[in-house]
Amino acid sequence: MPDCFSFLAWNIIEIYWNGGGFMENLPLSDFWDAILSRNPRLIREAFVGLDESSKTAVMAHLEKMATESGWHPEQVKSAKAALVVIHGMNVKTRRS
């Protein structure tokens, strides 16, 4: 288990993953590597394949990482970068 996730948060995300909510061909650690990569293309590619409940869970976790204490400063930066990209995707989708 990567040290960047609390035990509870990791298990919540793993439940969604095992339920088939995430991209089935992408290992969970690779998914989070992409989401936290600060690379807009990787973030979009990982996020776009999620179902709505998984998107909600991922965004809630990123919000916690970005706003709650206890996270490493680099994790906070990565979470904030992911949220900017994801919010940008949502704006483009609503305009279409």
C-alpha positions in Angstrom: 0.0 0.0 0.0 1.5 3.4 -1.0 2.3 5.6 1.9 0.5 8.5 0.3 -2.9 7.2 1.3 -4.5 6.7 4.6 -5.5 3.1 5.3 -9.2 4.0 5.3 -9.1 6.0 2.1 -7.1 3.4 0.3 -9.6 0.7 1.3 -12.6 2.8 0.1 -11.0 3.4 -3.3 -10.0 -0.3 -3.5 -13.7 -1.3 -2.9 -14.7 0.8 -5.9 -11.9 -0.7 -7.9 -12.8 -4.3 -7.1 -16.4 -3.5 -7.9 -15.5 -2.7 -11.5 -16.0 1.0 -11.2 -12.5 1.9 -12.4 -10.8 1.0 -15.6 -10.4 -2.7 -15.3 -7.2 -3.0 -17.2 -5.3 -0.5 -15.2 -3.7 -1.6 -11.8 -4.9 0.6 -8.9 -1.4 1.9 -8.2 -1.0 3.0 -11.8 -4.4 4.7 -11.7 -3.3 6.8 -8.7 0.1 7.4 -10.2 -1.7 8.9 -13.2 -4.1 11.0 -11.2 -1.3 12.4 -9.0 1.2 12.8 -11.8 0.5 16.5 -12.4 0.4 15.6 -16.1 -2.9 16.8 -17.5 -3.1 14.2 -20.2 -2.5 11.3 -17.8 -5.0 12.8 -15.3 -7.7 13.1 -18.0 -7.1 9.6 -19.4 -7.4 8.1 -15.9 -10.4 10.1 -14.8 -12.5 9.9 -18.0 -12.9 6.1 -17.7 -14.5 6.2 -14.3 -18.2 5.7 -13.6 -20.0 8.6 -11.8 -19.8 7.1 -8.3 -16.1 6.4 -8.7 -15.5 10.0 -10.0 -17.3 11.3 -6.9 -15.1 9.1 -4.6 -11.9 10.1 -6.3 -12.8 13.8 -6.2 -13.7 13.6 -2.5 -10.4 12.0 -1.8 -8.5 14.6 -3.8 -10.3 17.4 -2.0 -9.3 15.9 1.4 -5.7 15.6 0.2 -5.7 19.2 -1.0 -7.3 20.7 2.1 -6.7 18.5 5.2 -3.6 18.6 7.2 -1.2 15.6 7.5 -0.4 15.2 3.8 3.1 15.7 2.4 3.4 19.1 0.6 4.1 17.3 -2.7 0.9 15.2 -2.3 -1.1 18.4 -1.7 0.3 20.0 -4.9 -0.5 16.8 -6.9 -4.0 16.7 -5.5 -4.6 20.3 -6.3 -3.2 19.9 -9.8 -5.5 16.9 -10.4 -8.5 18.9 -9.2 -7.7 21.8 -11.6 -7.6 19.4 -14.5 -10.7 17.5 -13.5 -12.7 20.7 -12.9 -11.6 21.9 -16.3 -12.9 18.8 -17.9 -16.2 19.3 -16.2 -16.5 22.8 -17.5 -15.8 21.7 -21.0 -18.3 18.9 -20.7 -21.1 21.3 -19.5 -20.4 23.7 -22.4 -20.7 21.0 -25.1 
